[in-house]
Amino acid sequence: MQVGIVETHEALARARAAGLDLVEVAPQSSPPVCRIMDYGKWKYAQSKKERKSKTRHHETELKEIRIKTPKIGEHDLGIKIAHAREFLERGDRVQFGLRFRGRELAHIDEGQKIFDQIKEALEDISKVEQAFRREGRRITMMLSPAAKKPTVKKPRAKVAATETPQPPAAQVQ
């Protein structure tokens, strides 16, 4: 309930009579705005709300999945992809790293084929943040969670051109 402009001593007396606190809400306005309320209860509710919002907040992390050789088996690659899917669904970014040893370095295209497989398997929930990149004996690729697609609204039914809209009825007062 808004009371209007009241003297400070009168506002304090009203707050004491109600057993509540007089809290200054907007000190910069002229005249300053105050509210009669239970400040301790409000403070407790605010801290509870803040704690609840912190529990729902997920800090995005960068997860690295290492592939030791381009000669990785289908099943082993499937397991790595399943782990990456879990990380992406949780909202984390995933970096794949493939290391070449010895003569494997002559077949970089094999590593690129593996990364293409990974990209295809995870394209429904991820987007490529950093494409296939070579760094010495390693190649890396980074995926991040795809943005959620907005829901498509159904179009409204159109009014037939032959129908003429009726004017609204007059209001009687």
C-alpha positions in Angstrom: 0.0 0.0 0.0 1.4 3.4 -1.0 1.0 6.1 1.6 2.6 9.0 -0.2 5.1 11.6 1.2 5.4 11.2 5.0 7.8 12.7 7.5 10.7 10.5 8.6 9.7 10.4 12.3 6.1 9.5 11.4 7.3 6.7 9.0 9.5 5.3 11.8 6.6 5.4 14.2 4.4 3.5 11.8 7.2 0.9 11.2 7.6 0.4 15.0 3.9 0.1 15.5 3.7 -2.7 12.9 6.8 -4.4 14.4 8.7 -4.0 11.1 11.7 -2.1 9.7 11.8 1.1 7.7 14.1 0.3 4.7 15.3 3.0 2.3 14.7 1.6 -1.2 15.7 4.4 -3.5 18.0 7.0 -1.7 18.9 8.9 -4.9 15.3 9.9 -5.7 13.8 13.1 -4.4 12.2 12.5 -1.8 13.9 9.2 -0.9 11.7 6.2 -1.2 11.3 3.9 1.9 9.4 0.7 2.5 8.1 -0.8 5.8 9.0 -4.4 5.7 10.7 -7.3 7.7 14.3 -6.7 6.5 15.7 -9.9 8.1 13.1 -12.0 6.4 13.8 -10.3 3.0 17.6 -10.7 3.4 17.1 -14.4 4.2 14.9 -14.9 1.1 17.5 -13.2 -1.1 20.4 -15.4 0.2 18.2 -18.5 -0.4 17.4 -17.4 -3.9 21.1 -16.7 -4.6 22.1 -20.1 -3.4 19.4 -21.8 -5.5 20.6 -20.0 -8.6 24.2 -21.1 -8.0 23.3 -24.7 -7.8 21.6 -24.6 -11.3 24.6 -22.7 -12.8 27.0 -24.9 -14.9 30.5 -23.7 -15.5 31.5 -24.6 -19.0 34.7 -26.6 -19.1 37.0 -27.8 -21.9 37.2 -31.5 -22.0 40.0 -33.2 -24.0 39.6 -36.6 -25.6 42.9 -38.1 -26.8 43.1 -40.6 -29.6 46.5 -42.3 -29.5 46.7 -43.6 -33.1 44.9 -43.2 -36.4 44.5 -47.0 -36.4 41.9 -46.8 -33.7 39.2 -49.5 -33.8 35.5 -48.8 -34.6 34.4 -49.8 -31.1 37.1 -47.8 -29.4 36.2 -44.7 -31.5 32.5 -45.3 -30.6 33.3 -45.2 -26.9 35.3 -41.9 -27.4 32.3 -40.4 -29.3 29.9 -41.5 -26.5 32.0 -39.8 -23.9 32.1 -36.6 -26.1 28.3 -36.8 -26.4 27.9 -36.8 -22.6 30.2 -33.8 -22.3 28.4 -31.9 -25.0 25.0 -32.6 -23.6 26.2 -31.3 -20.2 27.3 -28.1 -21.9 31.0 -28.5 -22.0 33.3 -28.0 -25.0 35.3 -31.0 -26.3 38.7 -31.0 -27.9 39.8 -34.1 -29.8 43.5 -34.7 -30.1 45.2 -37.3 -32.4 48.9 -38.1 -32.1 50.9 -39.5 -34.9 54.0 -41.7 -34.2 56.7 -42.7 -36.6 55.5 -43.5 -40.1 51.9 -42.6 -39.2 52.9 -39.0 -39.9 52.9 -39.8 -43.6 49.2 -40.5 -43.4 47.6 -37.4 -42.0 44.6 -38.1 -44.2 43.7 -41.1 -42.0 43.5 -38.8 -39.0 41.3 -36.4 -41.0 38.9 -39.3 -41.9 38.6 -40.1 -38.1 37.8 -36.5 -37.4 35.2 -36.5 -40.2 33.6 -39.6 -38.6 33.5 -37.8 -35.2 32.0 -34.7 -36.8 29.2 -36.7 -38.5 28.4 -38.7 -35.3 28.1 -35.6 -33.2 26.6 -33.1 -35.7 23.1 -33.3 -34.1 24.3 -31.8 -30.8 27.5 -29.9 -31.6 29.1 -27.4 -33.9 32.7 -27.2 -35.0 34.4 -24.4 -33.1 37.9 -25.1 -34.4 38.3 -27.3 -37.5 41.0 -29.9 -38.1 44.3 -28.2 -37.3 47.9 -29.7 -37.3 50.3 -28.9 -34.6 53.6 -30.8 -35.2 52.9 -34.5 -34.5 49.3 -33.8 -33.4 46.1 -32.8 -35.0 43.2 -31.3 -33.0 39.6 -30.3 -33.5 37.3 -28.6 -31.1 33.5 -29.0 -30.8 31.1 -26.9 -28.7 27.5 -27.6 -27.9 25.1 -26.5 -30.6 22.7 -23.6 -29.7 19.2 -24.9 -28.9 16.8 -24.4 -31.9 13.9 -22.1 -31.1 10.5 -23.7 -31.2 8.6 -23.1 -34.3 5.2 -21.5 -33.8 2.2 -22.7 -35.8 0.8 -20.2 -38.2 -2.6 -18.8 -37.4 -5.6 -19.8 -39.6 -6.3 -17.1 -42.1 -9.7 -15.5 -42.4 -11.4 -16.2 -45.7 -11.6 -13.2 -48.0 -15.3 -13.6 -48.5 -16.2 -13.1 -44.8 -16.6 -9.5 -43.8 -15.7 -8.7 -40.2 -18.6 -7.4 -38.1 -18.1 -4.1 -36.2 -17.9 -4.5 -32.4 -21.1 -3.9 -30.4 -21.3 -0.5 -28.7 -20.7 -0.5 -25.0 -23.5 0.9 -22.8 -22.4 2.8 -19.7 
